[in-house]
Amino acid sequence: MATLDSGGDDLTPGDEPVLLVHGYGDTGQTPWWGTLERYFHRLGYDERRVSTLSFGPLLGTTLWSPRHYARLIGRRVEELRDRHDSRVDIVAHSMGGLGARWYVEREGGAANVDDLVTLGTPHRGTDLAYMHLFTPGGRAMMPDSDLLSTLNERAPPRGVSYTAVWSDDDGLIRPGRSAALPFEATNVTNVRVSGPGHMSLVSDRTVFERYAALL
C-alpha cells in the first residue's frame, strides 16, 4: 500500500503491479493513458509493473458489454499475477470499472486483485446511457440495467479494497454521484472531487494523488 504523509511529494509506490483499464469507446492508446503511466513511473513504479489494457485499437469501437470486457481484464490480471507472483491493483475509468467489478465479484477475480480504483465509473448508471441503447455497453450503463442490479445487490468482497473517485463536474456521468459506490463498508472509499471532467479524471495529477496513496 502506498503512503501519503503531507502531499504528493511524499507518495511512495505500492507493492503490487498496476493494470490500467479504459472505458466506453476509448482505447489504451489515447494520450491520457500515457500521462497516467508516467505519474506511476515518477512515483517509483518500475515500467514493467504498470501496463494499460486496450479492448480494441480504434476509438469508438469498444462498445461491448462490461461482461465481455471482464474476460479480457481477467486474462491480463492473471498474466500479471503469474509474472510478478503478486496480486494486482486495477485503476479503471468509466465503463472499464464495471468490467473490473464483474471480473472481481462474479468471475472469481477477488483472489487476484488487491485494490480496485474506479474513476468516473457509473456504478449506479448514467442518464446519458439512454442515448446509446444501440450498443451493449450503453444498455449496461442504464440506471436500471440488469448488470448494475446484479453488481449492486450485494456488497463487494472484503478481500479487495475499493476506491471510487467521482466528480461534481463529470458531465457524462449524470448525476455525478452515480459514480460513487452504493455501499457502506470498511473496504469501500468514495472520493469526491470538483473540477475535472469525465476524461480528465484519468490524467489529472491531483486526482491521481488522491487515490495513489491508497494503493
DRENTI-661144 format. One line per field, with one value per residue: residue in one letter; x, y, z of N, C-alpha, C, CB in turn. Coordinates in Angstrom, 3 decimals, always signed. Glycine has a CB too. Layout:
BEGIN
resn = c(A, ...)
nu = c(X, ...)
nv = c(Y, ...)
nw = c(Z, ...)
cau = c(X, ...)
cav = c(Y, ...)
caw = c(Z, ...)
cu = c(X, ...)
cv = c(Y, ...)
cw = c(Z, ...)
cbu = c(X, ...)
cbv = c(Y, ...)
cbw = c(Z, ...)
//
This chain:
BEGIN
resn = c(M, A, T, L, D, S, G, G, D, D, L, T, P, G, D, E, P, V, L, L, V, H, G, Y, G, D, T, G, Q, T, P, W, W, G, T, L, E, R, Y, F, H, R, L, G, Y, D, E, R, R, V, S, T, L, S, F, G, P, L, L, G, T, T, L, W, S, P, R, H, Y, A, R, L, I, G, R, R, V, E, E, L, R, D, R, H, D, S, R, V, D, I, V, A, H, S, M, G, G, L, G, A, R, W, Y, V, E, R, E, G, G, A, A, N, V, D, D, L, V, T, L, G, T, P, H, R, G, T, D, L, A, Y, M, H, L, F, T, P, G, G, R, A, M, M, P, D, S, D, L, L, S, T, L, N, E, R, A, P, P, R, G, V, S, Y, T, A, V, W, S, D, D, D, G, L, I, R, P, G, R, S, A, A, L, P, F, E, A, T, N, V, T, N, V, R, V, S, G, P, G, H, M, S, L, V, S, D, R, T, V, F, E, R, Y, A, A, L, L)
nu = c(+0.850, +0.582, +1.898, +0.983, +2.042, +2.043, +1.526, +1.685, +4.414, +5.261, +4.323, +4.648, +5.529, +3.199, +3.058, +2.120, +1.760, +0.282, -2.679, -4.050, -7.196, -9.281, -12.336, -15.694, -15.802, -13.205, -9.592, -6.543, -4.549, -4.827, -3.778, -4.062, -3.718, -1.026, -0.068, -1.004, +0.397, +2.999, +2.799, +2.720, +5.254, +6.965, +6.415, +7.767, +7.260, +8.358, +8.679, +7.835, +5.906, +3.591, +0.896, -1.185, -4.355, -5.851, -9.006, -9.552, -8.260, -9.181, -10.676, -14.021, -14.969, -15.047, -17.432, -18.820, -20.474, -19.746, -19.497, -18.402, -15.894, -14.874, -13.783, -11.467, -10.099, -9.717, -8.031, -5.675, -5.063, -4.491, -2.246, -0.426, -0.395, +0.849, +3.308, +4.487, +4.200, +2.223, -0.675, -2.835, -3.237, -5.931, -6.704, -9.365, -11.262, -14.411, -16.726, -14.987, -14.537, -16.822, -16.532, -14.235, -15.246, -17.120, -15.477, -14.048, -16.108, -17.919, -16.657, -14.723, -12.420, -11.543, -9.593, -7.294, -6.942, -5.917, -6.372, -8.955, -9.506, -11.804, -12.593, -14.803, -16.770, -19.890, -21.444, -24.016, -25.293, -25.951, -27.739, -27.209, -26.749, -29.038, -28.970, -27.407, -28.436, -28.252, -25.977, -24.319, -22.784, -23.825, -26.451, -25.867, -25.077, -27.326, -29.375, -31.176, -30.289, -29.871, -27.286, -26.146, -27.930, -27.391, -24.668, -24.894, -26.417, -25.277, -22.739, -19.300, -16.578, -14.777, -12.023, -10.889, -9.856, -11.760, -11.920, -13.720, -13.666, -15.304, -16.675, -17.969, -18.201, -18.338, -19.899, -20.492, -21.299, -24.228, -26.587, -23.550, -22.892, -23.603, -21.399, -20.303, -19.753, -22.458, -22.376, -21.816, -19.091, -16.188, -14.160, -14.629, -14.229, -15.360, -14.483, -14.833, -14.457, -13.880, -13.995, -12.314, -13.372, -15.086, -13.218, -10.870, -10.433, -8.738, -6.163, -5.589, -3.443, -3.854, -6.090, -4.953, -3.145, -4.928, -5.884, -3.649, -2.319, -3.643, -3.033)
nv = c(-1.202, +2.194, +5.154, +8.308, +11.236, +14.144, +15.356, +15.364, +14.958, +13.153, +10.692, +7.190, +4.233, +1.479, -2.064, -3.856, -4.887, -2.778, -2.478, -0.641, +0.386, +1.199, +2.929, +3.074, +3.252, +4.179, +3.702, +2.038, +3.457, +6.169, +9.569, +10.310, +8.026, +7.442, +9.641, +9.023, +6.638, +7.703, +9.195, +7.127, +5.992, +8.099, +8.160, +5.991, +3.435, +0.620, +0.363, -2.077, -2.844, -1.485, -1.446, -0.907, -1.819, -2.513, -2.701, -2.618, -1.394, +1.026, +4.204, +4.623, +2.102, +0.290, -0.897, -2.892, -5.063, -4.697, -7.245, -8.767, -7.510, -8.046, -10.592, -10.185, -8.433, -10.116, -12.056, -10.562, -9.665, -12.093, -12.885, -10.904, -11.441, -13.984, -13.351, -11.542, -12.751, -11.951, -10.355, -8.012, -4.525, -2.578, +0.171, +1.721, +3.303, +4.874, +2.914, +0.790, +0.267, -1.107, -3.496, -4.423, -4.739, -6.767, -8.906, -9.214, -9.625, -11.464, -13.394, -14.674, -13.164, -11.869, -13.125, -12.488, -9.771, -6.865, -4.068, -2.018, +0.701, +3.028, +5.405, +7.842, +5.913, +4.595, +3.456, +3.434, +3.890, +6.100, +8.863, +9.578, +7.249, +6.366, +7.434, +5.764, +3.282, +1.575, +0.101, -2.615, -1.843, +0.700, +0.004, -1.466, +0.481, +1.879, +3.291, +1.407, -1.075, -4.638, -5.572, -3.671, -3.908, -6.511, -6.306, -4.534, -5.737, -6.946, -6.431, -5.578, -8.024, -8.635, -8.939, -7.282, -3.964, -1.134, +1.881, +4.587, +7.205, +10.194, +12.955, +16.221, +17.670, +16.021, +15.590, +13.582, +11.388, +11.316, +11.802, +13.194, +11.885, +9.314, +7.882, +7.114, +4.410, +2.365, +1.501, +0.988, +0.168, -1.231, -1.653, +0.006, +3.081, +6.241, +8.914, +12.248, +14.742, +18.001, +19.901, +18.398, +17.044, +14.285, +12.748, +13.930, +12.916, +10.775, +11.788, +13.870, +15.282, +15.902, +14.351, +11.817, +11.767, +11.606, +8.988, +7.358, +7.160, +5.183, +2.768)
nw = c(+0.000, -0.885, +0.701, +2.147, +3.442, +3.727, +1.324, -2.327, -2.913, -1.061, -1.677, -2.070, -3.940, -4.286, -3.485, -5.377, -8.851, -11.413, -13.251, -15.839, -17.020, -19.661, -20.690, -22.057, -25.534, -25.680, -25.990, -24.973, -26.136, -26.254, -25.446, -22.694, -21.178, -21.410, -19.997, -17.413, -16.930, -16.776, -14.414, -12.521, -12.988, -12.254, -9.618, -8.737, -9.567, -11.323, -14.877, -15.903, -14.172, -14.529, -16.630, -19.503, -20.555, -23.662, -25.121, -27.760, -30.946, -31.994, -31.520, -30.449, -31.021, -28.968, -27.556, -26.348, -23.918, -20.372, -19.249, -21.298, -21.566, -19.083, -19.175, -20.684, -19.028, -16.821, -17.934, -18.432, -15.839, -14.595, -16.027, -15.184, -12.448, -12.429, -13.601, -11.828, -9.428, -7.561, -6.193, -7.940, -8.606, -9.815, -11.851, -13.113, -15.648, -16.120, -17.945, -17.875, -15.214, -14.459, -15.867, -14.567, -11.972, -12.491, -13.152, -10.714, -8.823, -9.853, -11.300, -9.886, -9.476, -7.185, -5.702, -7.001, -7.104, -5.422, -4.871, -6.138, -8.075, -9.211, -11.691, -12.309, -12.878, -13.800, -11.421, -10.517, -12.823, -15.661, -16.909, -19.518, -20.824, -22.064, -24.541, -25.941, -26.497, -28.593, -28.375, -26.666, -24.441, -23.812, -23.046, -20.772, -18.995, -18.277, -15.711, -14.639, -15.436, -15.947, -15.449, -13.661, -11.545, -10.731, -9.962, -7.829, -5.907, -3.754, -1.253, -2.045, -2.235, +0.776, +0.746, -1.131, -1.662, -2.308, -4.152, -5.179, -7.332, -7.881, -9.726, -9.224, -11.497, -13.693, -16.100, -18.074, -16.602, -15.164, -12.650, -11.143, -8.751, -9.187, -9.803, -7.459, -5.203, -4.117, -1.387, +2.107, +3.677, +5.280, +3.477, +1.364, -0.225, -1.041, -3.078, -3.474, -5.931, -7.329, -10.322, -12.372, -15.523, -17.130, -18.778, -17.920, -15.420, -15.662, -16.253, -14.532, -12.230, -9.499, -8.875, -9.245, -7.077, -4.998, -4.977, -5.318, -2.940, -1.650, -2.741)
cau = c(+0.000, +1.323, +1.671, +0.959, +2.171, +1.594, +1.358, +2.055, +5.831, +5.523, +3.776, +5.591, +4.824, +2.673, +3.804, +1.535, +1.689, -0.927, -3.296, -4.910, -8.281, -10.071, -13.781, -16.560, -15.386, -11.813, -8.586, -5.371, -3.559, -5.075, -2.682, -4.226, -3.200, +0.412, +0.136, -1.192, +1.543, +4.146, +2.623, +3.150, +6.706, +7.610, +6.206, +8.744, +6.889, +9.101, +7.841, +7.280, +4.851, +2.412, +0.508, -2.512, -5.086, -6.714, -10.039, -9.561, -7.282, -9.762, -11.667, -15.404, -15.347, -15.052, -18.784, -19.481, -20.886, -18.695, -19.305, -17.462, -14.566, -14.404, -12.932, -10.170, -9.462, -9.282, -6.892, -4.482, -4.753, -3.872, -0.897, +0.391, -0.240, +1.846, +4.608, +5.067, +3.933, +1.589, -1.977, -2.748, -4.094, -6.572, -7.257, -10.261, -12.038, -15.734, -17.303, -13.968, -14.708, -17.872, -15.915, -13.350, -16.091, -17.727, -14.425, -13.736, -17.244, -18.758, -15.867, -13.676, -11.198, -11.147, -8.366, -6.152, -6.926, -5.745, -7.082, -9.663, -9.842, -12.610, -12.610, -15.977, -17.492, -21.317, -21.867, -25.479, -25.781, -25.945, -28.867, -26.762, -26.723, -30.232, -28.639, -26.527, -29.108, -27.927, -24.766, -24.393, -22.229, -24.790, -27.554, -25.365, -24.891, -28.599, -29.544, -31.975, -29.852, -29.698, -25.904, -25.946, -28.725, -26.666, -23.464, -25.187, -27.321, -24.552, -21.518, -18.102, -15.833, -13.976, -10.601, -10.463, -10.124, -12.389, -11.951, -14.462, -13.490, -16.358, -16.515, -19.149, -18.192, -18.066, -20.528, -21.007, -21.991, -25.237, -25.845, -22.165, -22.772, -23.832, -20.095, -19.928, -20.243, -23.634, -22.174, -21.087, -18.311, -14.846, -13.254, -15.131, -14.000, -15.797, -13.703, -15.491, -13.585, -14.532, -13.128, -12.067, -14.461, -15.069, -11.950, -9.753, -10.195, -7.619, -4.858, -5.438, -2.437, -4.426, -6.916, -4.021, -2.599, -5.980, -6.041, -2.362, -1.960, -4.389, -2.620)
cav = c(+0.000, +3.439, +6.009, +9.741, +11.920, +15.532, +15.917, +14.493, +14.637, +12.112, +9.427, +6.116, +3.204, +0.300, -3.302, -4.692, -4.355, -1.994, -2.578, +0.485, -0.110, +2.300, +2.775, +3.008, +3.994, +4.604, +2.654, +2.296, +4.187, +7.610, +10.213, +10.420, +6.830, +7.644, +10.572, +8.317, +5.744, +8.499, +9.502, +5.960, +5.834, +9.136, +7.791, +4.967, +2.134, +0.146, +0.346, -3.415, -3.086, -0.694, -1.729, -0.427, -2.787, -1.993, -3.615, -2.539, -0.420, +2.230, +4.953, +4.491, +0.720, -0.556, -0.578, -4.099, -5.101, -4.939, -8.679, -9.197, -6.996, -8.663, -11.738, -9.658, -7.919, -11.264, -12.691, -9.748, -9.711, -13.377, -12.841, -10.087, -12.201, -15.037, -12.762, -10.842, -13.524, -10.961, -9.831, -6.888, -3.360, -2.113, +1.524, +1.608, +4.508, +4.807, +1.581, -0.182, -0.097, -2.125, -4.739, -4.874, -5.244, -8.046, -9.919, -9.415, -10.023, -12.506, -14.394, -15.199, -12.375, -11.276, -13.764, -11.981, -8.304, -6.287, -2.790, -1.600, +2.121, +3.401, +6.838, +8.186, +4.706, +4.743, +2.329, +3.495, +4.262, +7.499, +9.177, +9.675, +5.913, +6.169, +7.871, +4.749, +1.989, +0.727, -0.656, -3.384, -1.062, +1.724, -0.614, -1.892, +1.643, +2.468, +3.183, +0.254, -2.241, -5.899, -5.688, -2.867, -4.506, -7.684, -5.882, -3.761, -6.436, -7.349, -5.665, -6.157, -8.951, -7.917, -9.070, -6.293, -2.586, -0.372, +3.340, +5.153, +8.653, +10.784, +14.401, +17.074, +18.289, +14.949, +15.928, +12.411, +10.563, +12.222, +12.777, +12.828, +10.981, +7.940, +7.224, +6.641, +3.065, +2.437, +0.610, +1.453, -0.976, -0.822, -1.763, +0.878, +4.508, +7.113, +10.148, +13.286, +15.815, +19.040, +20.471, +17.541, +16.435, +12.825, +12.231, +14.482, +12.110, +9.866, +12.436, +14.955, +14.925, +15.966, +13.152, +10.696, +11.797, +11.245, +7.537, +6.653, +6.927, +4.021, +1.545)
caw = c(+0.000, -0.902, +1.858, +1.872, +4.719, +3.756, -0.005, -3.424, -2.919, -0.085, -2.141, -2.375, -4.714, -3.616, -3.691, -6.424, -10.219, -11.665, -14.570, -16.175, -17.874, -20.221, -20.670, -23.242, -26.713, -25.579, -26.113, -24.156, -26.926, -26.209, -24.720, -21.243, -20.510, -21.300, -18.891, -16.149, -16.751, -16.328, -12.993, -11.755, -13.116, -11.449, -8.221, -8.410, -10.113, -12.482, -16.079, -16.103, -13.193, -14.895, -18.012, -19.912, -21.364, -24.729, -25.592, -29.210, -31.424, -32.576, -30.764, -30.878, -31.350, -27.764, -27.100, -25.891, -22.511, -19.385, -19.038, -22.337, -21.262, -17.835, -19.514, -21.110, -17.813, -16.034, -18.591, -18.208, -14.404, -14.263, -16.581, -14.288, -11.198, -12.617, -13.935, -10.678, -8.224, -6.696, -6.569, -8.877, -8.419, -11.050, -11.942, -14.267, -15.939, -16.734, -18.037, -17.522, -13.813, -14.366, -16.288, -13.490, -10.890, -12.870, -13.008, -9.296, -7.999, -10.449, -12.004, -9.009, -9.546, -5.906, -5.215, -7.765, -7.085, -4.087, -4.834, -7.344, -8.109, -10.368, -11.981, -13.098, -13.295, -13.463, -10.592, -10.442, -14.141, -16.081, -17.778, -20.901, -21.433, -22.883, -25.894, -26.526, -26.351, -29.749, -28.069, -25.418, -23.347, -23.441, -22.311, -19.463, -18.121, -17.888, -14.255, -14.247, -16.197, -15.227, -14.997, -12.453, -10.467, -10.261, -9.251, -6.626, -4.998, -2.546, -1.018, -2.659, -1.379, +1.770, +0.498, -2.115, -1.255, -3.392, -4.100, -6.309, -7.459, -8.698, -9.847, -9.350, -12.819, -14.651, -17.379, -18.781, -15.608, -14.609, -11.846, -10.861, -7.607, -9.639, -9.891, -6.129, -4.912, -3.238, -0.243, +3.277, +4.150, +5.673, +2.338, +0.291, -0.028, -2.120, -3.077, -4.272, -6.388, -8.134, -11.345, -13.536, -16.256, -17.190, -19.288, -17.144, -14.227, -15.928, -16.360, -13.567, -11.229, -8.157, -8.726, -9.062, -5.719, -4.053, -4.828, -5.300, -1.549, -1.136, -3.428)
cu = c(+0.876, +0.989, +1.719, +0.981, +1.580, +1.426, +1.859, +3.514, +6.163, +4.918, +4.891, +4.844, +4.306, +3.454, +3.326, +1.706, +0.326, -1.385, -4.240, -5.913, -9.136, -11.559, -14.419, -16.020, -13.931, -10.891, -7.424, -4.297, -3.763, -4.098, -2.828, -3.727, -1.681, +0.759, +0.019, -0.053, +2.754, +4.017, +3.099, +4.663, +7.438, +7.462, +7.188, +8.390, +7.791, +8.164, +7.188, +6.103, +3.600, +2.094, -0.913, -3.139, -5.918, -7.726, -10.105, -8.653, -7.857, -10.750, -13.059, -15.852, -15.467, -16.362, -19.535, -19.791, -19.686, -18.469, -18.319, -16.044, -14.010, -13.490, -11.537, -9.396, -8.906, -8.056, -5.607, -4.088, -4.021, -2.475, +0.039, +0.625, +0.857, +3.238, +5.288, +4.877, +3.280, +0.152, -1.780, -3.671, -4.658, -7.006, -8.061, -11.110, -13.392, -16.257, -16.284, -14.065, -15.799, -17.348, -15.004, -14.158, -16.685, -16.710, -14.176, -14.886, -18.020, -17.964, -14.661, -12.404, -10.732, -9.856, -7.123, -5.985, -6.840, -6.555, -7.753, -10.062, -10.668, -12.677, -13.817, -16.718, -18.961, -21.852, -23.386, -26.080, -25.619, -27.096, -28.461, -26.712, -27.935, -30.014, -27.802, -27.132, -28.832, -26.658, -24.955, -23.850, -23.175, -25.935, -27.116, -25.256, -26.181, -28.801, -30.304, -31.537, -29.723, -28.286, -25.670, -26.734, -28.007, -25.439, -23.789, -26.108, -26.618, -23.249, -20.314, -17.374, -14.858, -12.480, -10.036, -10.816, -10.617, -12.269, -12.657, -14.309, -14.586, -16.254, -17.864, -19.307, -17.941, -18.644, -21.134, -21.687, -22.955, -26.328, -24.456, -22.023, -23.079, -22.529, -19.542, -20.487, -21.374, -23.532, -21.493, -20.388, -16.899, -13.866, -13.695, -14.904, -14.490, -15.084, -14.370, -14.483, -14.422, -13.525, -12.929, -13.362, -14.230, -13.721, -10.766, -9.476, -9.009, -6.285, -4.628, -4.494, -3.008, -5.314, -6.030, -3.508, -3.649, -6.105, -4.727, -1.925, -2.621, -3.942, -1.495)
cv = c(+1.239, +4.267, +7.460, +10.456, +13.325, +16.151, +14.973, +14.084, +13.495, +10.777, +8.426, +5.008, +2.073, -0.931, -4.100, -4.065, -3.706, -2.205, -1.402, +0.040, +1.064, +1.965, +2.762, +3.871, +4.411, +3.446, +2.993, +3.085, +5.700, +8.280, +10.235, +9.182, +6.875, +8.595, +9.858, +7.332, +6.514, +8.909, +8.338, +5.784, +6.852, +8.865, +6.713, +3.573, +1.810, +0.060, -1.012, -3.693, -2.256, -0.975, -1.258, -1.435, -2.056, -3.060, -3.643, -1.423, +0.927, +2.882, +4.713, +3.086, -0.173, -0.324, -1.793, -4.042, -5.263, -6.426, -9.248, -8.764, -7.573, -9.840, -11.286, -9.101, -9.074, -11.930, -11.903, -9.746, -10.999, -13.504, -12.058, -10.790, -13.241, -14.458, -12.175, -11.594, -12.651, -10.743, -8.520, -5.764, -2.948, -0.665, +1.565, +2.863, +4.146, +3.363, +0.488, -0.625, -1.131, -3.482, -5.308, -5.424, -6.609, -9.174, -10.241, -10.080, -11.207, -13.592, -14.854, -14.394, -11.793, -11.876, -13.176, -10.478, -7.806, -5.008, -2.545, -0.141, +2.371, +4.913, +7.143, +6.981, +4.818, +3.551, +2.284, +3.996, +5.741, +7.733, +9.244, +8.314, +5.682, +6.636, +6.832, +3.347, +1.053, -0.088, -1.455, -2.602, +0.020, +1.153, -1.027, -0.731, +2.385, +2.301, +1.943, -1.023, -3.477, -6.029, -4.908, -3.420, -5.709, -7.276, -5.255, -4.471, -6.923, -6.581, -6.348, -7.098, -8.209, -7.966, -8.086, -4.906, -1.789, +1.130, +3.836, +6.665, +9.188, +12.306, +15.104, +17.600, +17.269, +15.244, +14.746, +11.417, +11.491, +11.440, +12.270, +11.809, +9.533, +7.169, +6.848, +5.237, +3.124, +1.512, +1.374, +0.241, -0.508, -0.875, -0.918, +2.336, +5.255, +8.454, +11.142, +14.362, +16.815, +19.585, +19.577, +17.054, +14.937, +12.287, +12.731, +13.700, +11.165, +10.570, +13.568, +14.534, +14.926, +14.765, +11.939, +10.640, +11.412, +9.745, +6.773, +6.333, +5.661, +2.720, +0.826)
cw = c(+0.000, +0.325, +1.428, +3.197, +4.684, +2.378, -1.058, -3.421, -1.978, -0.486, -2.402, -3.091, -3.851, -4.020, -4.907, -7.808, -10.448, -13.100, -14.758, -17.225, -18.351, -20.229, -22.048, -24.373, -26.749, -25.960, -25.187, -24.870, -26.866, -25.237, -23.196, -20.503, -20.404, -20.170, -17.557, -15.898, -16.230, -14.870, -12.136, -11.817, -12.250, -9.950, -7.779, -8.879, -11.308, -13.689, -16.318, -15.176, -13.450, -16.359, -18.259, -20.856, -22.413, -25.115, -27.117, -29.665, -31.838, -31.625, -31.336, -31.190, -30.131, -27.007, -26.567, -24.395, -21.587, -19.111, -20.062, -21.978, -19.963, -18.119, -19.938, -19.918, -16.990, -16.620, -18.314, -16.729, -14.056, -14.863, -15.661, -12.960, -11.334, -12.857, -12.706, -9.363, -7.159, -7.138, -7.320, -8.417, -9.772, -10.865, -13.231, -14.417, -16.530, -16.785, -17.734, -16.082, -13.610, -14.815, -15.216, -12.324, -11.239, -12.732, -11.530, -8.569, -8.547, -11.152, -11.199, -8.972, -8.235, -5.370, -5.870, -7.691, -5.653, -3.933, -6.187, -7.199, -9.366, -10.474, -12.858, -13.638, -12.888, -12.669, -10.423, -11.749, -14.443, -17.047, -19.244, -21.590, -22.334, -24.326, -26.635, -26.414, -27.518, -29.511, -26.786, -24.227, -22.874, -22.629, -20.903, -18.491, -17.814, -16.381, -13.804, -14.960, -15.319, -14.683, -13.714, -11.280, -9.877, -9.456, -7.901, -5.648, -3.734, -2.465, -1.663, -1.704, -0.479, +1.500, -0.502, -1.589, -2.463, -3.116, -5.348, -6.295, -8.369, -8.640, -9.946, -10.774, -13.922, -16.030, -18.114, -17.844, -14.883, -13.909, -11.474, -9.757, -7.997, -9.790, -8.517, -5.918, -3.902, -2.028, +0.887, +3.870, +4.434, +4.510, +1.144, +0.669, -1.250, -1.984, -4.025, -4.660, -7.168, -9.121, -12.543, -14.178, -16.374, -17.655, -18.483, -15.872, -14.414, -15.753, -15.368, -12.436, -9.815, -7.881, -8.477, -7.621, -4.673, -3.883, -4.784, -3.883, -0.980, -1.762, -2.662)
cbu = c(-0.957, +1.026, +2.709, -0.288, +3.623, +2.554, +2.068, +1.739, +6.635, +4.996, +2.941, +6.279, +5.731, +1.193, +3.705, +0.054, +1.939, -0.680, -4.052, -4.080, -9.157, -9.601, -14.381, -17.984, -16.207, -11.495, -8.101, -4.803, -3.609, -6.543, -2.543, -5.683, -3.635, +0.970, -0.869, -2.535, +1.890, +4.298, +1.147, +2.455, +7.139, +7.024, +4.774, +8.944, +5.387, +9.754, +8.666, +8.357, +5.366, +2.649, +0.637, -2.422, -5.987, -5.876, -11.395, -10.979, -6.555, -10.447, -11.333, -15.621, -14.344, -13.810, -19.567, -18.620, -21.881, -19.038, -20.657, -17.866, -14.605, -15.589, -13.575, -10.357, -10.465, -10.396, -7.138, -4.718, -6.042, -4.750, -0.914, -0.270, -1.562, +1.449, +4.442, +4.458, +5.227, +2.370, -2.880, -3.114, -3.313, -7.794, -6.123, -11.165, -11.272, -15.688, -17.888, -12.614, -15.017, -19.091, -15.141, -12.450, -17.214, -18.270, -13.116, -13.401, -18.165, -19.714, -15.412, -13.348, -11.383, -12.252, -8.419, -6.286, -8.183, -4.267, -6.110, -10.911, -8.550, -14.028, -11.285, -15.582, -16.848, -22.140, -21.197, -25.916, -27.216, -24.588, -29.494, -25.400, -26.672, -31.415, -27.894, -25.156, -30.598, -27.763, -23.553, -23.626, -20.927, -25.326, -28.087, -24.012, -23.919, -29.768, -30.252, -33.435, -28.528, -30.017, -24.954, -26.345, -30.114, -26.255, -22.678, -25.793, -27.959, -24.285, -21.281, -17.156, -15.081, -14.246, -10.317, -11.127, -8.850, -13.881, -10.509, -15.967, -12.068, -17.756, -15.661, -19.064, -17.138, -18.626, -19.531, -19.883, -20.977, -25.842, -26.623, -21.388, -23.708, -24.585, -19.108, -20.444, -19.108, -24.880, -21.331, -22.038, -18.313, -14.350, -13.137, -16.643, -12.503, -17.343, -12.218, -16.676, -12.416, -15.106, -11.812, -11.216, -14.606, -16.165, -11.776, -10.030, -11.445, -7.721, -4.687, -6.815, -1.261, -5.221, -7.796, -2.834, -2.043, -7.301, -6.870, -1.289, -2.347, -5.867, -2.160)
cbv = c(+0.013, +4.225, +5.735, +10.153, +11.986, +16.349, +17.237, +15.152, +15.850, +12.525, +9.634, +5.580, +2.642, +0.116, -4.161, -4.929, -5.480, -0.492, -3.929, +1.695, -1.150, +2.624, +3.863, +3.446, +5.181, +5.108, +2.502, +1.017, +3.724, +7.900, +11.602, +10.659, +5.567, +8.170, +11.722, +7.582, +5.041, +9.738, +9.824, +4.700, +5.981, +10.503, +7.310, +4.940, +2.115, -1.233, +0.729, -4.463, -2.800, +0.845, -3.232, +0.971, -3.678, -1.556, -3.218, -2.327, -0.991, +1.904, +6.451, +5.314, +0.126, -0.245, +0.040, -5.309, -6.240, -4.235, -9.423, -8.621, -5.486, -9.120, -12.567, -8.566, -7.093, -12.266, -12.802, -8.310, -9.590, -14.524, -12.213, -8.732, -12.882, -15.935, -11.681, -9.466, -14.143, -9.629, -9.629, -7.338, -2.185, -3.012, +2.642, +0.372, +5.426, +5.401, +1.366, +0.380, +1.125, -1.724, -4.529, -3.725, -4.246, -7.986, -9.434, -8.085, -8.873, -11.892, -13.849, -16.559, -11.291, -11.454, -15.266, -12.383, -7.728, -6.004, -1.623, -2.493, +3.022, +2.800, +7.292, +9.062, +3.432, +4.916, +2.405, +4.401, +3.885, +7.883, +10.489, +10.326, +4.835, +6.912, +9.198, +4.781, +2.194, +1.586, +0.286, -4.691, -0.449, +2.405, -1.835, -2.560, +2.592, +1.821, +4.393, +0.521, -1.954, -7.084, -5.204, -1.420, -4.918, -8.568, -4.898, -2.460, -7.607, -8.877, -5.484, -5.049, -9.974, -8.474, -10.424, -6.552, -1.930, -0.777, +3.945, +4.751, +9.013, +10.310, +14.737, +18.242, +19.380, +13.639, +16.577, +11.721, +9.860, +13.099, +13.114, +14.040, +11.427, +7.941, +8.124, +7.610, +2.172, +2.097, -0.631, +2.147, -2.138, -1.694, -3.205, +0.615, +4.808, +7.297, +9.882, +13.911, +15.264, +20.183, +20.791, +16.346, +17.072, +12.329, +12.613, +15.922, +11.312, +9.290, +12.960, +15.367, +15.884, +17.256, +12.930, +10.818, +13.185, +11.815, +7.006, +7.482, +8.134, +4.203, +1.873)
cbw = c(+1.228, -2.176, +2.964, +1.026, +5.123, +4.544, -0.120, -4.700, -2.552, +1.257, -3.404, -1.085, -5.775, -3.932, -2.460, -6.140, -11.267, -11.390, -14.738, -16.680, -17.112, -21.643, -19.868, -22.889, -26.835, -24.148, -27.593, -23.683, -28.365, -25.791, -25.201, -20.904, -21.260, -22.606, -18.963, -16.144, -18.074, -17.196, -12.684, -12.273, -14.584, -11.790, -8.010, -6.965, -10.532, -12.192, -17.289, -15.889, -11.813, -14.651, -18.323, -20.589, -20.476, -25.971, -25.017, -29.740, -32.566, -33.895, -30.770, -32.050, -32.296, -26.843, -28.226, -26.200, -22.277, -18.094, -19.126, -23.714, -21.179, -16.978, -20.634, -22.181, -16.972, -15.921, -20.113, -18.696, -13.565, -14.749, -17.985, -14.052, -10.808, -13.785, -15.000, -10.560, -7.685, -6.713, -5.323, -10.320, -7.758, -11.429, -11.917, -14.131, -16.897, -18.149, -19.411, -17.782, -13.000, -15.211, -17.562, -13.013, -10.584, -14.318, -13.673, -8.627, -7.837, -11.420, -13.331, -9.410, -10.495, -4.885, -5.469, -9.190, -7.780, -3.813, -4.481, -7.603, -8.084, -10.272, -12.677, -14.226, -12.670, -14.737, -9.225, -9.287, -14.270, -16.736, -17.361, -20.957, -20.345, -22.268, -25.847, -25.843, -26.213, -31.006, -27.941, -25.563, -23.762, -24.675, -23.079, -19.612, -18.743, -18.675, -13.747, -14.528, -16.877, -16.136, -16.077, -12.705, -10.981, -11.441, -10.098, -7.008, -5.709, -2.534, +0.489, -3.114, -2.228, +3.131, +0.038, -3.506, -0.643, -3.552, -3.987, -6.254, -8.018, -8.222, -11.064, -8.367, -12.878, -14.136, -18.260, -19.524, -14.597, -15.708, -10.581, -10.506, -6.484, -10.960, -10.611, -5.026, -4.388, -4.021, -0.647, +4.325, +3.112, +6.799, +1.918, +0.018, +0.238, -2.104, -3.495, -3.493, -7.256, -7.241, -10.762, -13.134, -17.643, -18.113, -20.739, -16.792, -13.873, -17.338, -17.731, -12.996, -11.308, -7.977, -9.978, -10.041, -5.408, -4.501, -5.949, -5.995, -0.711, -1.372, -4.860)
//
